[in-house]
């Protein structure tokens, strides 16, 4: 199962620890996590199921490319990091 981690700044808003979930895509894995933590899903995804603009997801250290449908592949031993995107200048 993939391991899903949430950064400290996200855990400050939603009580969520690291979790494990099965799936072959980012969307599959997150749907299983959000089935347990539904409040977290509303914070990370918009009403269309796309990644919110202030969020980013890394799979094995690489930023996901498909932020609308979350079809990037996930291996059984992948690490998925969900975090708030930082911007500024």
C-alpha positions in Angstrom: 0.0 0.0 0.0 1.1 3.5 -0.7 1.9 5.7 2.3 0.2 9.1 2.4 1.7 11.9 4.4 0.4 15.4 5.3 2.7 18.2 6.1 2.6 19.9 9.5 1.0 23.1 8.2 -1.9 21.1 6.7 -2.3 19.0 9.9 -2.7 22.3 11.8 -6.0 22.9 9.8 -7.2 19.3 9.7 -6.3 16.6 12.2 -4.7 13.9 9.9 -1.8 11.6 10.4 0.1 9.5 8.0 -2.1 6.8 6.4 -1.8 3.8 4.1 -4.1 3.2 1.1 -4.3 1.1 -2.0 -4.7 2.4 -5.5 -3.0 2.6 -8.9 -3.5 6.4 -9.3 -3.3 9.4 -7.0 -7.0 9.8 -7.2 -7.6 6.1 -6.2 -5.3 6.5 -3.2 -6.8 9.8 -2.1 -10.4 8.6 -2.5 -9.6 5.9 0.1 -8.0 8.3 2.4 -10.8 10.8 2.1 -13.4 8.1 2.7 -11.9 8.0 6.3 -11.1 11.7 6.5 -13.9 13.5 4.6 -13.1 16.9 6.0 -9.6 16.6 4.6 -10.9 15.8 1.1 -12.9 19.1 1.1 -9.8 21.0 2.1 -7.5 19.4 -0.6 -9.9 19.0 -3.5 -12.4 21.4 -5.1 -16.1 20.6 -5.8 -15.1 19.1 -9.2 -12.5 16.7 -7.6 -9.5 18.7 -8.8 -6.6 19.7 -6.7 -7.2 23.1 -5.1 -4.9 25.8 -6.3 -3.3 26.3 -2.8 -2.4 22.5 -2.6 0.3 20.3 -4.2 0.9 16.6 -4.2 4.2 14.8 -4.6 4.5 11.1 -5.5 7.9 9.7 -4.8 9.4 13.2 -4.8 7.8 14.2 -8.1 5.0 16.8 -8.4 1.8 15.3 -9.9 1.1 16.5 -13.4 -2.6 15.8 -13.7 -4.1 18.2 -11.1 -7.6 17.9 -12.5 -8.2 14.2 -12.6 -5.3 12.9 -10.4 -4.4 10.1 -12.8 -0.7 10.1 -12.1 0.4 6.5 -11.3 1.1 5.3 -7.7 3.1 2.1 -7.0 2.3 -0.1 -4.0 5.4 1.2 -2.2 5.0 4.9 -3.2 5.1 7.8 -0.8 2.5 10.4 -1.5 2.9 13.8 0.2 0.0 16.2 0.4 0.9 19.8 1.2 -0.1 23.4 0.9 1.6 25.1 -2.0 3.6 28.2 -0.9 3.9 31.2 -3.1 5.2 34.7 -2.8 8.1 36.8 -3.8 
